[in-house]
Amino acid sequence: MKALLPGLLVLLSLLLPLPAVADAYTDALARFAADSYADTEAGVEGVAGSGNPLAADVVGALGAGRLLVRSADKAVFIRDPAGTFRDAATGAAATPAASDLKAVRLNNRVRRAVDAATGALTLRAPDPRRRLDAAAAVFKSRDASALPALDAAIAAETDAGVIRALREARASVKLADPATTPQDGAEAAGVLRDRGDRDALALLRQVPASASPDVRSIAEGAAASIESRLALLQRVQDVTYGVSLGSVLLLAAIGLAITFGVMGVINMAHGEMVMIGAYTTFVVQEVIRTRFPELFGASLFIALPLAFLVSGAIGVVIERTVIRFLYGRPLETLLATWGLSLILQQAVRSLFGAQNREVGTPAWMAGSVDLGGIALTWNRIVIVIFALAVFFALLVALKRTSLGLQIRAVTQNRRMAGAMGIRTDWVDAMTFGLGSGVAGIAGVALSQIDNVSPNLGQGYIIDSFLVVVFGGVGNLWGTLVGAMTIGIANKLLEPVAGAVLGKIVLLICVILFIQKRPRGLFALKGRFVEA
């Protein structure tokens, strides 16, 4: 018997704390039945600090609206997502009458307590993602009761990313505490300054007025540093948006630069070629969705040549039936092509309806990449690369092919080119078809970032002419520089002057520039100069 006594004492010592834990957990559960927000908040804190294995389930059920109280005996139950019930006190399965149950109410203060408790309960979870989520929850709630759990989690953590998130959560808690010492305040402000996002800036701006002057001064300095960094990042982000817009304008204007440079035709229907390319993409995707869904990831690669052929063929038909009779009469070509644009818009409305059509984004173009505070979406990145690829492909075609040689000859001196045996009428038709085809593949790209509707091309035709005139009529390099310049300038002006006023200011600047250089940035030598 004496030999068993030490073992019994050890067993007794292990069992003695259990009633205290059970009592703390039971007392906390009883608060949920009081139907008081203050009691519910206290119940959340009590359950989270009790150490009971059911604590996480109770807090999670409360946050999801699945924690219920029975009116008859104030017993608390957890309703699982599958619809089954468990007794919150014991975890055993239960079958309470649904008519006698009432959900525990929540308000914003209770929700913050739930977020903080959730964070504290999962700070030591095996899954690093859950630990990151827990640190983020504490960062938002700034609950001082989570500080001991944060310190313990930081001491035990081995993942660098999780350690950084835990330290940021600790810093948010420290700055929210009026009693924080200047040393702790400086450390917390430094951690949030290194984080450098708008959430950190908001926390630094919300230091309690009762905090020490040293802590407030340190927080203000850190906030000013973050504001300067965010302002610089915003300017860089605006430039990236400008490059994206410039690539869109380049795609829309490059075909117009070819036709305008060779034939001098003011083609107001060029935007409709872009629109036809976008609707070709829509048709291709509809066929793939219904018959070959496994090919959806390659739908844009299938749509590109088809959009080029369809838009190019329509362009050749327009040139052969309308434009060829109006050469040398720019006002008549403007009016005629404007009428053609209305006809094409109405034809598309009759075929597809006036509402926007959905063009899906393949999985390989979805998502974004974060470059240290600068977010770039993959579809924009792909469009920039695609626009440059089209530009250089056209450049090679004009420099290295027979058709390109003839186009350049007609551009520089039409009469001399005709005297040398070049069929200028055939070159005009092929050039108009080429420009329209390029507009069609521009429509494929624009379908990924804009609404596909009969009015799609109208949003880009004016800017396209602006790019062509600003860069230099018929000069591809001028079109590239003009598109990027106008795109970046537009995005830099928008935050300062607004979208409408910024566009007006940009237009005035281009008009003043044209007054000084009527032939644009890169003047083309040839018949336009001679004229």
C-alpha angles and dihedrals in degrees: 000000000000089000091057094049098084091050091050091050092052091048090049092050090053093049098045096076093051097078089052091051092045092048093050091049093045092048090050092050090052090060091064089064093057093081091223125124091218091051091046091053090049089048091054091052092045095049092047092051097043097082091225113151090230093057095095092049092050095048092045092049091050092052091049094047092249099115109103136186124210111228096213100060103002091244115162122228136187117221109207120216089256090061098253122127133230130190105248091212097055107011091235120142114264139185107207120172107264092217091062096052128094126188118241108251124240135203131178093273092051090047090054089051090050091051092049093047091047090052094048092048094051100040089101098039116138093237112079091211091058090050090051091050090049092051090049090051092052090045090058097041097043088203111177091207089069093060097093090049090049093052091049092047093050091051092051099038121107102175111095095211093050091047090055091049092048092050091050090051090049090050092053090052093048095050091050091056112090090205095060112132120236089249093054090041092054091049092048093046090050092052092050092045089055089050087055102182131122093265090058090047091052091052092049090051092051099059107144116261089230092061118108117277090242092057092047091049092050091048092050091052091050091047091051090051091051092047091054091049093047091049090053092046090049091055090049089047089051090053091052089050088049092053088050091050090044091054089052091050090047091055092047095044104038094078090046090052090057097049095039092047096049103035105019089230118155096217109195089174092065091098089057090058086058089049092050090053090052092050090048087058090050092052092048092051092047091054091047093048093053101037112014108024092161088067096057093105089060096043095108092051089053093045096051099071092037092052090049093050096044096046092040093051092050089049092053090049091051092049094048096046104034118004098052091066094052105053112138092022104092097173092054092048090051093052094042095050091045088056089048090053090055091048092050092047092051092046090055091047090053093049102039106015130247097275124096117272123222118241112183127223115232116239093250090061096046126100132027142255123235115217103187098304096335113104119205120184116221094231090058092047091051092049092052091051091044093050092052090047091053091047095053092042090056091045091054091045092053093045103038109031133075092238090051091052091051092047091053091047093052090045093055100040121356097186095049091047089053091048089054091059100263112144097232094185090055091047089051092053094046092045092050090048091048092050091047092047091052088050088053094056087046085060090056090057095043091052087071096057106025140048114274103227138131088266096054096107095047091069092062108032097084093045089047092056089045090054093047095049094042095048097042128276113273095001114120095196089051089051091053094048092042094050094049093043094050093042095051094041090050093053093045092051096047098073091047104040104014129250098285099039091042090055090050092050090049092050091050091050092051091048091052090048092051089052088061097037109025092180095052132238095316110032114208116228116222139058095349090058091046091050 
